[in-house]
Amino acid sequence: MTDLVSLLGTLVDNKGKIKIDGIDALVAPVTEEEKALFPGIAFTMGDIYESIGAKSTIYDNSEQILMARYAAYFLYWASVKN
């Protein structure tokens, strides 16, 4: 299990950027329309702190955290072109 955790820790940097060479070129950027969806979601920094059990996050606002936790995951993997 520790090997898997170690491996997963090498896939992104401390700002959440995927470190696999060339993958960014295959990913569609987030559109303004997609970004506009996040401000209306009821989610606070307190919510994230409670869910992770700490007050240390990569981003300092709830919209960026939501995008990283949900949208970024789906945008990266759903839009990767073969």
PDB file of N, CA, C and O in Angstrom:
ATOM      1  N   MET A   1       0.814  -1.192   0.000  1.00  0.00           N
ATOM      2  CA  MET A   1       0.000   0.000   0.000  1.00  0.00           C
ATOM      3  C   MET A   1       0.862   1.263   0.000  1.00  0.00           C
ATOM      4  O   MET A   1       0.533   2.244  -0.666  1.00  0.00           O
ATOM      5  N   THR A   2       1.946   1.235   0.735  1.00  0.00           N
ATOM      6  CA  THR A   2       2.802   2.424   0.772  1.00  0.00           C
ATOM      7  C   THR A   2       3.434   2.697  -0.586  1.00  0.00           C
ATOM      8  O   THR A   2       3.673   3.853  -0.935  1.00  0.00           O
ATOM      9  N   ASP A   3       3.706   1.655  -1.351  1.00  0.00           N
ATOM     10  CA  ASP A   3       4.246   1.852  -2.699  1.00  0.00           C
ATOM     11  C   ASP A   3       3.239   2.575  -3.581  1.00  0.00           C
ATOM     12  O   ASP A   3       3.612   3.461  -4.350  1.00  0.00           O
ATOM     13  N   LEU A   4       1.976   2.208  -3.477  1.00  0.00           N
ATOM     14  CA  LEU A   4       0.927   2.850  -4.264  1.00  0.00           C
ATOM     15  C   LEU A   4       0.784   4.318  -3.880  1.00  0.00           C
ATOM     16  O   LEU A   4       0.662   5.177  -4.753  1.00  0.00           O
ATOM     17  N   VAL A   5       0.798   4.608  -2.601  1.00  0.00           N
ATOM     18  CA  VAL A   5       0.711   5.989  -2.136  1.00  0.00           C
ATOM     19  C   VAL A   5       1.898   6.792  -2.648  1.00  0.00           C
ATOM     20  O   VAL A   5       1.741   7.931  -3.088  1.00  0.00           O
ATOM     21  N   SER A   6       3.073   6.205  -2.590  1.00  0.00           N
ATOM     22  CA  SER A   6       4.273   6.873  -3.096  1.00  0.00           C
ATOM     23  C   SER A   6       4.159   7.147  -4.591  1.00  0.00           C
ATOM     24  O   SER A   6       4.495   8.240  -5.048  1.00  0.00           O
ATOM     25  N   LEU A   7       3.692   6.176  -5.345  1.00  0.00           N
ATOM     26  CA  LEU A   7       3.515   6.344  -6.785  1.00  0.00           C
ATOM     27  C   LEU A   7       2.504   7.448  -7.092  1.00  0.00           C
ATOM     28  O   LEU A   7       2.765   8.309  -7.933  1.00  0.00           O
ATOM     29  N   LEU A   8       1.360   7.429  -6.421  1.00  0.00           N
ATOM     30  CA  LEU A   8       0.346   8.457  -6.648  1.00  0.00           C
ATOM     31  C   LEU A   8       0.881   9.848  -6.323  1.00  0.00           C
ATOM     32  O   LEU A   8       0.515  10.823  -6.979  1.00  0.00           O
ATOM     33  N   GLY A   9       1.733   9.941  -5.331  1.00  0.00           N
ATOM     34  CA  GLY A   9       2.319  11.211  -4.954  1.00  0.00           C
ATOM     35  C   GLY A   9       3.249  11.801  -5.996  1.00  0.00           C
ATOM     36  O   GLY A   9       3.574  12.986  -5.931  1.00  0.00           O
ATOM     37  N   THR A  10       3.680  11.002  -6.951  1.00  0.00           N
ATOM     38  CA  THR A  10       4.566  11.508  -8.000  1.00  0.00           C
ATOM     39  C   THR A  10       3.813  12.003  -9.232  1.00  0.00           C
ATOM     40  O   THR A  10       4.424  12.574 -10.135  1.00  0.00           O
ATOM     41  N   LEU A  11       2.505  11.796  -9.283  1.00  0.00           N
ATOM     42  CA  LEU A  11       1.734  12.139 -10.479  1.00  0.00           C
ATOM     43  C   LEU A  11       1.376  13.614 -10.585  1.00  0.00           C
ATOM     44  O   LEU A  11       1.125  14.107 -11.685  1.00  0.00           O
ATOM     45  N   VAL A  12       1.347  14.324  -9.467  1.00  0.00           N
ATOM     46  CA  VAL A  12       1.025  15.757  -9.473  1.00  0.00           C
ATOM     47  C   VAL A  12       2.017  16.515  -8.607  1.00  0.00           C
ATOM     48  O   VAL A  12       2.619  15.949  -7.695  1.00  0.00           O
ATOM     49  N   ASP A  13       2.183  17.820  -8.905  1.00  0.00           N
ATOM     50  CA  ASP A  13       3.060  18.633  -8.067  1.00  0.00           C
ATOM     51  C   ASP A  13       2.272  19.206  -6.895  1.00  0.00           C
ATOM     52  O   ASP A  13       1.095  18.887  -6.725  1.00  0.00           O
ATOM     53  N   ASN A  14       2.908  20.047  -6.088  1.00  0.00           N
ATOM     54  CA  ASN A  14       2.250  20.571  -4.894  1.00  0.00           C
ATOM     55  C   ASN A  14       1.188  21.620  -5.190  1.00  0.00           C
ATOM     56  O   ASN A  14       0.541  22.118  -4.268  1.00  0.00           O
ATOM     57  N   LYS A  15       0.997  21.964  -6.461  1.00  0.00           N
ATOM     58  CA  LYS A  15      -0.077  22.876  -6.870  1.00  0.00           C
ATOM     59  C   LYS A  15      -1.179  22.146  -7.636  1.00  0.00           C
ATOM     60  O   LYS A  15      -2.095  22.779  -8.160  1.00  0.00           O
ATOM     61  N   GLY A  16      -1.091  20.810  -7.704  1.00  0.00           N
ATOM     62  CA  GLY A  16      -2.112  20.020  -8.364  1.00  0.00           C
ATOM     63  C   GLY A  16      -1.922  19.834  -9.856  1.00  0.00           C
ATOM     64  O   GLY A  16      -2.792  19.272 -10.522  1.00  0.00           O
ATOM     65  N   LYS A  17      -0.803  20.292 -10.394  1.00  0.00           N
ATOM     66  CA  LYS A  17      -0.546  20.150 -11.828  1.00  0.00           C
ATOM     67  C   LYS A  17      -0.052  18.735 -12.122  1.00  0.00           C
ATOM     68  O   LYS A  17       0.864  18.238 -11.468  1.00  0.00           O
ATOM     69  N   ILE A  18      -0.670  18.097 -13.113  1.00  0.00           N
ATOM     70  CA  ILE A  18      -0.271  16.749 -13.493  1.00  0.00           C
ATOM     71  C   ILE A  18       1.140  16.774 -14.071  1.00  0.00           C
ATOM     72  O   ILE A  18       1.448  17.599 -14.931  1.00  0.00           O
ATOM     73  N   LYS A  19       1.988  15.877 -13.601  1.00  0.00           N
ATOM     74  CA  LYS A  19       3.398  15.864 -13.985  1.00  0.00           C
ATOM     75  C   LYS A  19       3.727  14.872 -15.092  1.00  0.00           C
ATOM     76  O   LYS A  19       4.904  14.639 -15.367  1.00  0.00           O
ATOM     77  N   ILE A  20       2.730  14.286 -15.731  1.00  0.00           N
ATOM     78  CA  ILE A  20       2.981  13.343 -16.814  1.00  0.00           C
ATOM     79  C   ILE A  20       3.297  14.152 -18.072  1.00  0.00           C
ATOM     80  O   ILE A  20       2.469  14.936 -18.535  1.00  0.00           O
ATOM     81  N   ASP A  21       4.486  13.960 -18.618  1.00  0.00           N
ATOM     82  CA  ASP A  21       4.921  14.723 -19.791  1.00  0.00           C
ATOM     83  C   ASP A  21       3.921  14.634 -20.933  1.00  0.00           C
ATOM     84  O   ASP A  21       3.476  13.547 -21.303  1.00  0.00           O
ATOM     85  N   GLY A  22       3.575  15.786 -21.484  1.00  0.00           N
ATOM     86  CA  GLY A  22       2.740  15.850 -22.666  1.00  0.00           C
ATOM     87  C   GLY A  22       1.241  15.795 -22.437  1.00  0.00           C
ATOM     88  O   GLY A  22       0.473  16.033 -23.369  1.00  0.00           O
ATOM     89  N   ILE A  23       0.803  15.489 -21.224  1.00  0.00           N
ATOM     90  CA  ILE A  23      -0.641  15.325 -21.012  1.00  0.00           C
ATOM     91  C   ILE A  23      -1.378  16.651 -21.120  1.00  0.00           C
ATOM     92  O   ILE A  23      -2.525  16.679 -21.565  1.00  0.00           O
ATOM     93  N   ASP A  24      -0.747  17.750 -20.723  1.00  0.00           N
ATOM     94  CA  ASP A  24      -1.408  19.054 -20.801  1.00  0.00           C
ATOM     95  C   ASP A  24      -1.780  19.417 -22.232  1.00  0.00           C
ATOM     96  O   ASP A  24      -2.787  20.087 -22.457  1.00  0.00           O
ATOM     97  N   ALA A  25      -0.988  18.989 -23.192  1.00  0.00           N
ATOM     98  CA  ALA A  25      -1.267  19.288 -24.594  1.00  0.00           C
ATOM     99  C   ALA A  25      -2.503  18.551 -25.101  1.00  0.00           C
ATOM    100  O   ALA A  25      -3.074  18.926 -26.126  1.00  0.00           O
ATOM    101  N   LEU A  26      -2.912  17.516 -24.396  1.00  0.00           N
ATOM    102  CA  LEU A  26      -4.064  16.715 -24.799  1.00  0.00           C
ATOM    103  C   LEU A  26      -5.355  17.118 -24.102  1.00  0.00           C
ATOM    104  O   LEU A  26      -6.415  16.559 -24.382  1.00  0.00           O
ATOM    105  N   VAL A  27      -5.270  18.079 -23.201  1.00  0.00           N
ATOM    106  CA  VAL A  27      -6.409  18.444 -22.371  1.00  0.00           C
ATOM    107  C   VAL A  27      -6.995  19.779 -22.819  1.00  0.00           C
ATOM    108  O   VAL A  27      -6.278  20.767 -22.982  1.00  0.00           O
ATOM    109  N   ALA A  28      -8.308  19.787 -23.012  1.00  0.00           N
ATOM    110  CA  ALA A  28      -8.989  21.030 -23.363  1.00  0.00           C
ATOM    111  C   ALA A  28      -8.973  21.969 -22.158  1.00  0.00           C
ATOM    112  O   ALA A  28      -9.192  21.518 -21.033  1.00  0.00           O
ATOM    113  N   PRO A  29      -8.720  23.257 -22.363  1.00  0.00           N
ATOM    114  CA  PRO A  29      -8.732  24.201 -21.230  1.00  0.00           C
ATOM    115  C   PRO A  29     -10.155  24.396 -20.699  1.00  0.00           C
ATOM    116  O   PRO A  29     -11.136  24.182 -21.412  1.00  0.00           O
ATOM    117  N   VAL A  30     -10.241  24.803 -19.443  1.00  0.00           N
ATOM    118  CA  VAL A  30     -11.538  25.107 -18.834  1.00  0.00           C
ATOM    119  C   VAL A  30     -12.094  26.355 -19.504  1.00  0.00           C
ATOM    120  O   VAL A  30     -11.395  27.360 -19.634  1.00  0.00           O
ATOM    121  N   THR A  31     -13.345  26.289 -19.926  1.00  0.00           N
ATOM    122  CA  THR A  31     -13.969  27.436 -20.593  1.00  0.00           C
ATOM    123  C   THR A  31     -14.536  28.401 -19.563  1.00  0.00           C
ATOM    124  O   THR A  31     -14.717  28.043 -18.399  1.00  0.00           O
ATOM    125  N   GLU A  32     -14.814  29.618 -19.994  1.00  0.00           N
ATOM    126  CA  GLU A  32     -15.433  30.604 -19.112  1.00  0.00           C
ATOM    127  C   GLU A  32     -16.815  30.114 -18.668  1.00  0.00           C
ATOM    128  O   GLU A  32     -17.225  30.347 -17.531  1.00  0.00           O
ATOM    129  N   GLU A  33     -17.521  29.442 -19.561  1.00  0.00           N
ATOM    130  CA  GLU A  33     -18.846  28.901 -19.232  1.00  0.00           C
ATOM    131  C   GLU A  33     -18.732  27.868 -18.101  1.00  0.00           C
ATOM    132  O   GLU A  33     -19.552  27.857 -17.184  1.00  0.00           O
ATOM    133  N   GLU A  34     -17.728  27.016 -18.171  1.00  0.00           N
ATOM    134  CA  GLU A  34     -17.519  26.023 -17.113  1.00  0.00           C
ATOM    135  C   GLU A  34     -17.128  26.702 -15.799  1.00  0.00           C
ATOM    136  O   GLU A  34     -17.619  26.333 -14.732  1.00  0.00           O
ATOM    137  N   LYS A  35     -16.243  27.693 -15.884  1.00  0.00           N
ATOM    138  CA  LYS A  35     -15.833  28.415 -14.676  1.00  0.00           C
ATOM    139  C   LYS A  35     -17.011  29.101 -14.007  1.00  0.00           C
ATOM    140  O   LYS A  35     -17.052  29.205 -12.781  1.00  0.00           O
ATOM    141  N   ALA A  36     -17.975  29.574 -14.800  1.00  0.00           N
ATOM    142  CA  ALA A  36     -19.133  30.289 -14.265  1.00  0.00           C
ATOM    143  C   ALA A  36     -20.057  29.385 -13.455  1.00  0.00           C
ATOM    144  O   ALA A  36     -20.900  29.889 -12.713  1.00  0.00           O
ATOM    145  N   LEU A  37     -19.924  28.082 -13.575  1.00  0.00           N
ATOM    146  CA  LEU A  37     -20.771  27.152 -12.828  1.00  0.00           C
ATOM    147  C   LEU A  37     -20.404  27.071 -11.344  1.00  0.00           C
ATOM    148  O   LEU A  37     -21.255  26.746 -10.516  1.00  0.00           O
ATOM    149  N   PHE A  38     -19.174  27.355 -11.009  1.00  0.00           N
ATOM    150  CA  PHE A  38     -18.688  27.102  -9.653  1.00  0.00           C
ATOM    151  C   PHE A  38     -19.066  28.127  -8.595  1.00  0.00           C
ATOM    152  O   PHE A  38     -19.287  27.731  -7.450  1.00  0.00           O
ATOM    153  N   PRO A  39     -19.156  29.420  -8.901  1.00  0.00           N
ATOM    154  CA  PRO A  39     -19.486  30.369  -7.839  1.00  0.00           C
ATOM    155  C   PRO A  39     -20.837  30.118  -7.159  1.00  0.00           C
ATOM    156  O   PRO A  39     -21.013  30.490  -5.998  1.00  0.00           O
ATOM    157  N   GLY A  40     -21.782  29.503  -7.849  1.00  0.00           N
ATOM    158  CA  GLY A  40     -23.102  29.264  -7.283  1.00  0.00           C
ATOM    159  C   GLY A  40     -23.203  28.039  -6.391  1.00  0.00           C
ATOM    160  O   GLY A  40     -24.258  27.792  -5.809  1.00  0.00           O
ATOM    161  N   ILE A  41     -22.136  27.272  -6.271  1.00  0.00           N
ATOM    162  CA  ILE A  41     -22.169  26.059  -5.451  1.00  0.00           C
ATOM    163  C   ILE A  41     -21.915  26.432  -3.999  1.00  0.00           C
ATOM    164  O   ILE A  41     -20.934  27.103  -3.677  1.00  0.00           O
ATOM    165  N   ALA A  42     -22.812  25.988  -3.128  1.00  0.00           N
ATOM    166  CA  ALA A  42     -22.697  26.283  -1.697  1.00  0.00           C
ATOM    167  C   ALA A  42     -21.596  25.406  -1.096  1.00  0.00           C
ATOM    168  O   ALA A  42     -21.817  24.234  -0.790  1.00  0.00           O
ATOM    169  N   PHE A  43     -20.429  25.984  -0.938  1.00  0.00           N
ATOM    170  CA  PHE A  43     -19.252  25.242  -0.473  1.00  0.00           C
ATOM    171  C   PHE A  43     -18.293  26.252   0.129  1.00  0.00           C
ATOM    172  O   PHE A  43     -17.954  27.242  -0.519  1.00  0.00           O
ATOM    173  N   THR A  44     -17.860  26.026   1.331  1.00  0.00           N
ATOM    174  CA  THR A  44     -16.977  26.982   1.995  1.00  0.00           C
ATOM    175  C   THR A  44     -15.623  26.346   2.303  1.00  0.00           C
ATOM    176  O   THR A  44     -15.457  25.128   2.243  1.00  0.00           O
ATOM    177  N   MET A  45     -14.683  27.190   2.628  1.00  0.00           N
ATOM    178  CA  MET A  45     -13.380  26.681   3.035  1.00  0.00           C
ATOM    179  C   MET A  45     -13.537  25.835   4.299  1.00  0.00           C
ATOM    180  O   MET A  45     -12.821  24.850   4.477  1.00  0.00           O
ATOM    181  N   GLY A  46     -14.461  26.210   5.170  1.00  0.00           N
ATOM    182  CA  GLY A  46     -14.731  25.407   6.363  1.00  0.00           C
ATOM    183  C   GLY A  46     -15.168  23.995   6.007  1.00  0.00           C
ATOM    184  O   GLY A  46     -14.800  23.033   6.682  1.00  0.00           O
ATOM    185  N   ASP A  47     -15.958  23.877   4.938  1.00  0.00           N
ATOM    186  CA  ASP A  47     -16.393  22.552   4.483  1.00  0.00           C
ATOM    187  C   ASP A  47     -15.193  21.692   4.087  1.00  0.00           C
ATOM    188  O   ASP A  47     -15.117  20.519   4.453  1.00  0.00           O
ATOM    189  N   ILE A  48     -14.266  22.274   3.346  1.00  0.00           N
ATOM    190  CA  ILE A  48     -13.099  21.487   2.917  1.00  0.00           C
ATOM    191  C   ILE A  48     -12.216  21.141   4.106  1.00  0.00           C
ATOM    192  O   ILE A  48     -11.724  20.017   4.207  1.00  0.00           O
ATOM    193  N   TYR A  49     -12.012  22.098   5.008  1.00  0.00           N
ATOM    194  CA  TYR A  49     -11.197  21.813   6.184  1.00  0.00           C
ATOM    195  C   TYR A  49     -11.800  20.666   6.998  1.00  0.00           C
ATOM    196  O   TYR A  49     -11.085  19.792   7.489  1.00  0.00           O
ATOM    197  N   GLU A  50     -13.116  20.687   7.127  1.00  0.00           N
ATOM    198  CA  GLU A  50     -13.787  19.618   7.878  1.00  0.00           C
ATOM    199  C   GLU A  50     -13.656  18.279   7.155  1.00  0.00           C
ATOM    200  O   GLU A  50     -13.430  17.250   7.793  1.00  0.00           O
ATOM    201  N   SER A  51     -13.796  18.286   5.834  1.00  0.00           N
ATOM    202  CA  SER A  51     -13.758  17.019   5.101  1.00  0.00           C
ATOM    203  C   SER A  51     -12.373  16.387   5.079  1.00  0.00           C
ATOM    204  O   SER A  51     -12.256  15.162   5.054  1.00  0.00           O
ATOM    205  N   ILE A  52     -11.320  17.207   5.087  1.00  0.00           N
ATOM    206  CA  ILE A  52      -9.968  16.632   5.060  1.00  0.00           C
ATOM    207  C   ILE A  52      -9.326  16.562   6.440  1.00  0.00           C
ATOM    208  O   ILE A  52      -8.284  15.929   6.611  1.00  0.00           O
ATOM    209  N   GLY A  53      -9.944  17.209   7.420  1.00  0.00           N
ATOM    210  CA  GLY A  53      -9.413  17.160   8.775  1.00  0.00           C
ATOM    211  C   GLY A  53      -8.172  18.000   8.982  1.00  0.00           C
ATOM    212  O   GLY A  53      -7.370  17.722   9.875  1.00  0.00           O
ATOM    213  N   ALA A  54      -8.007  19.034   8.156  1.00  0.00           N
ATOM    214  CA  ALA A  54      -6.834  19.908   8.263  1.00  0.00           C
ATOM    215  C   ALA A  54      -7.163  21.268   7.657  1.00  0.00           C
ATOM    216  O   ALA A  54      -8.159  21.416   6.949  1.00  0.00           O
ATOM    217  N   LYS A  55      -6.325  22.252   7.936  1.00  0.00           N
ATOM    218  CA  LYS A  55      -6.508  23.584   7.358  1.00  0.00           C
ATOM    219  C   LYS A  55      -5.395  23.908   6.373  1.00  0.00           C
ATOM    220  O   LYS A  55      -4.968  25.056   6.252  1.00  0.00           O
ATOM    221  N   SER A  56      -4.943  22.902   5.689  1.00  0.00           N
ATOM    222  CA  SER A  56      -3.885  23.061   4.697  1.00  0.00           C
ATOM    223  C   SER A  56      -4.418  22.576   3.354  1.00  0.00           C
ATOM    224  O   SER A  56      -4.772  21.407   3.203  1.00  0.00           O
ATOM    225  N   THR A  57      -4.472  23.487   2.374  1.00  0.00           N
ATOM    226  CA  THR A  57      -4.974  23.131   1.048  1.00  0.00           C
ATOM    227  C   THR A  57      -4.046  23.692  -0.026  1.00  0.00           C
ATOM    228  O   THR A  57      -3.238  24.583   0.238  1.00  0.00           O
ATOM    229  N   ILE A  58      -4.172  23.163  -1.232  1.00  0.00           N
ATOM    230  CA  ILE A  58      -3.372  23.663  -2.349  1.00  0.00           C
ATOM    231  C   ILE A  58      -3.841  25.056  -2.747  1.00  0.00           C
ATOM    232  O   ILE A  58      -3.030  25.931  -3.050  1.00  0.00           O
ATOM    233  N   TYR A  59      -5.150  25.255  -2.743  1.00  0.00           N
ATOM    234  CA  TYR A  59      -5.734  26.528  -3.178  1.00  0.00           C
ATOM    235  C   TYR A  59      -6.311  27.275  -1.983  1.00  0.00           C
ATOM    236  O   TYR A  59      -6.596  26.675  -0.947  1.00  0.00           O
ATOM    237  N   ASP A  60      -6.481  28.583  -2.128  1.00  0.00           N
ATOM    238  CA  ASP A  60      -6.958  29.382  -1.005  1.00  0.00           C
ATOM    239  C   ASP A  60      -8.403  29.849  -1.151  1.00  0.00           C
ATOM    240  O   ASP A  60      -8.864  30.678  -0.366  1.00  0.00           O
ATOM    241  N   ASN A  61      -9.129  29.325  -2.152  1.00  0.00           N
ATOM    242  CA  ASN A  61     -10.552  29.671  -2.235  1.00  0.00           C
ATOM    243  C   ASN A  61     -11.348  28.447  -2.669  1.00  0.00           C
ATOM    244  O   ASN A  61     -10.831  27.540  -3.321  1.00  0.00           O
ATOM    245  N   SER A  62     -12.619  28.451  -2.289  1.00  0.00           N
ATOM    246  CA  SER A  62     -13.447  27.268  -2.480  1.00  0.00           C
ATOM    247  C   SER A  62     -13.696  26.947  -3.957  1.00  0.00           C
ATOM    248  O   SER A  62     -13.820  25.775  -4.311  1.00  0.00           O
ATOM    249  N   GLU A  63     -13.770  27.952  -4.819  1.00  0.00           N
ATOM    250  CA  GLU A  63     -14.001  27.684  -6.240  1.00  0.00           C
ATOM    251  C   GLU A  63     -12.845  26.906  -6.856  1.00  0.00           C
ATOM    252  O   GLU A  63     -13.064  25.943  -7.590  1.00  0.00           O
ATOM    253  N   GLN A  64     -11.622  27.317  -6.563  1.00  0.00           N
ATOM    254  CA  GLN A  64     -10.463  26.592  -7.094  1.00  0.00           C
ATOM    255  C   GLN A  64     -10.401  25.172  -6.540  1.00  0.00           C
ATOM    256  O   GLN A  64     -10.046  24.235  -7.256  1.00  0.00           O
ATOM    257  N   ILE A  65     -10.743  25.017  -5.277  1.00  0.00           N
ATOM    258  CA  ILE A  65     -10.734  23.688  -4.674  1.00  0.00           C
ATOM    259  C   ILE A  65     -11.779  22.795  -5.334  1.00  0.00           C
ATOM    260  O   ILE A  65     -11.502  21.639  -5.653  1.00  0.00           O
ATOM    261  N   LEU A  66     -12.978  23.330  -5.536  1.00  0.00           N
ATOM    262  CA  LEU A  66     -14.011  22.548  -6.215  1.00  0.00           C
ATOM    263  C   LEU A  66     -13.569  22.149  -7.608  1.00  0.00           C
ATOM    264  O   LEU A  66     -13.756  21.002  -8.017  1.00  0.00           O
ATOM    265  N   MET A  67     -12.990  23.076  -8.334  1.00  0.00           N
ATOM    266  CA  MET A  67     -12.522  22.761  -9.679  1.00  0.00           C
ATOM    267  C   MET A  67     -11.452  21.681  -9.632  1.00  0.00           C
ATOM    268  O   MET A  67     -11.440  20.776 -10.466  1.00  0.00           O
ATOM    269  N   ALA A  68     -10.566  21.773  -8.671  1.00  0.00           N
ATOM    270  CA  ALA A  68      -9.502  20.777  -8.552  1.00  0.00           C
ATOM    271  C   ALA A  68     -10.047  19.418  -8.140  1.00  0.00           C
ATOM    272  O   ALA A  68      -9.603  18.389  -8.649  1.00  0.00           O
ATOM    273  N   ARG A  69     -10.999  19.410  -7.229  1.00  0.00           N
ATOM    274  CA  ARG A  69     -11.515  18.143  -6.722  1.00  0.00           C
ATOM    275  C   ARG A  69     -12.476  17.460  -7.673  1.00  0.00           C
ATOM    276  O   ARG A  69     -12.497  16.233  -7.766  1.00  0.00           O
ATOM    277  N   TYR A  70     -13.263  18.242  -8.374  1.00  0.00           N
ATOM    278  CA  TYR A  70     -14.297  17.645  -9.217  1.00  0.00           C
ATOM    279  C   TYR A  70     -14.068  17.928 -10.699  1.00  0.00           C
ATOM    280  O   TYR A  70     -13.801  17.014 -11.479  1.00  0.00           O
ATOM    281  N   ALA A  71     -14.170  19.163 -11.069  1.00  0.00           N
ATOM    282  CA  ALA A  71     -14.106  19.518 -12.487  1.00  0.00           C
ATOM    283  C   ALA A  71     -12.768  19.170 -13.102  1.00  0.00           C
ATOM    284  O   ALA A  71     -12.731  18.572 -14.177  1.00  0.00           O
ATOM    285  N   ALA A  72     -11.685  19.517 -12.467  1.00  0.00           N
ATOM    286  CA  ALA A  72     -10.376  19.260 -13.063  1.00  0.00           C
ATOM    287  C   ALA A  72     -10.190  17.772 -13.328  1.00  0.00           C
ATOM    288  O   ALA A  72      -9.660  17.386 -14.370  1.00  0.00           O
ATOM    289  N   TYR A  73     -10.621  16.945 -12.397  1.00  0.00           N
ATOM    290  CA  TYR A  73     -10.504  15.501 -12.600  1.00  0.00           C
ATOM    291  C   TYR A  73     -11.249  15.079 -13.855  1.00  0.00           C
ATOM    292  O   TYR A  73     -10.693  14.395 -14.714  1.00  0.00           O
ATOM    293  N   PHE A  74     -12.496  15.482 -13.960  1.00  0.00           N
ATOM    294  CA  PHE A  74     -13.294  15.079 -15.117  1.00  0.00           C
ATOM    295  C   PHE A  74     -12.822  15.743 -16.402  1.00  0.00           C
ATOM    296  O   PHE A  74     -12.825  15.122 -17.465  1.00  0.00           O
ATOM    297  N   LEU A  75     -12.414  17.011 -16.303  1.00  0.00           N
ATOM    298  CA  LEU A  75     -11.946  17.689 -17.506  1.00  0.00           C
ATOM    299  C   LEU A  75     -10.660  17.066 -18.027  1.00  0.00           C
ATOM    300  O   LEU A  75     -10.491  16.897 -19.234  1.00  0.00           O
ATOM    301  N   TYR A  76      -9.762  16.728 -17.122  1.00  0.00           N
ATOM    302  CA  TYR A  76      -8.511  16.123 -17.562  1.00  0.00           C
ATOM    303  C   TYR A  76      -8.759  14.785 -18.232  1.00  0.00           C
ATOM    304  O   TYR A  76      -8.298  14.556 -19.350  1.00  0.00           O
ATOM    305  N   TRP A  77      -9.471  13.911 -17.572  1.00  0.00           N
ATOM    306  CA  TRP A  77      -9.578  12.546 -18.077  1.00  0.00           C
ATOM    307  C   TRP A  77     -10.671  12.379 -19.125  1.00  0.00           C
ATOM    308  O   TRP A  77     -10.545  11.527 -20.004  1.00  0.00           O
ATOM    309  N   ALA A  78     -11.731  13.164 -19.055  1.00  0.00           N
ATOM    310  CA  ALA A  78     -12.793  13.038 -20.061  1.00  0.00           C
ATOM    311  C   ALA A  78     -12.407  13.684 -21.372  1.00  0.00           C
ATOM    312  O   ALA A  78     -12.922  13.301 -22.423  1.00  0.00           O
ATOM    313  N   SER A  79     -11.509  14.660 -21.336  1.00  0.00           N
ATOM    314  CA  SER A  79     -11.165  15.360 -22.572  1.00  0.00           C
ATOM    315  C   SER A  79      -9.825  14.930 -23.156  1.00  0.00           C
ATOM    316  O   SER A  79      -9.398  15.479 -24.172  1.00  0.00           O
ATOM    317  N   VAL A  80      -9.160  13.973 -22.548  1.00  0.00           N
ATOM    318  CA  VAL A  80      -7.893  13.493 -23.099  1.00  0.00           C
ATOM    319  C   VAL A  80      -8.194  12.800 -24.426  1.00  0.00           C
ATOM    320  O   VAL A  80      -9.027  11.897 -24.509  1.00  0.00           O
ATOM    321  N   LYS A  81      -7.498  13.248 -25.444  1.00  0.00           N
ATOM    322  CA  LYS A  81      -7.708  12.680 -26.773  1.00  0.00           C
ATOM    323  C   LYS A  81      -6.728  11.544 -27.006  1.00  0.00           C
ATOM    324  O   LYS A  81      -5.547  11.656 -26.676  1.00  0.00           O
ATOM    325  N   ASN A  82      -7.207  10.474 -27.562  1.00  0.00           N
ATOM    326  CA  ASN A  82      -6.328   9.323 -27.863  1.00  0.00           C
ATOM    327  C   ASN A  82      -5.547   9.572 -29.116  1.00  0.00           C
ATOM    328  O   ASN A  82      -4.757   8.723 -29.530  1.00  0.00           O
TER     329      ASN A  82
END
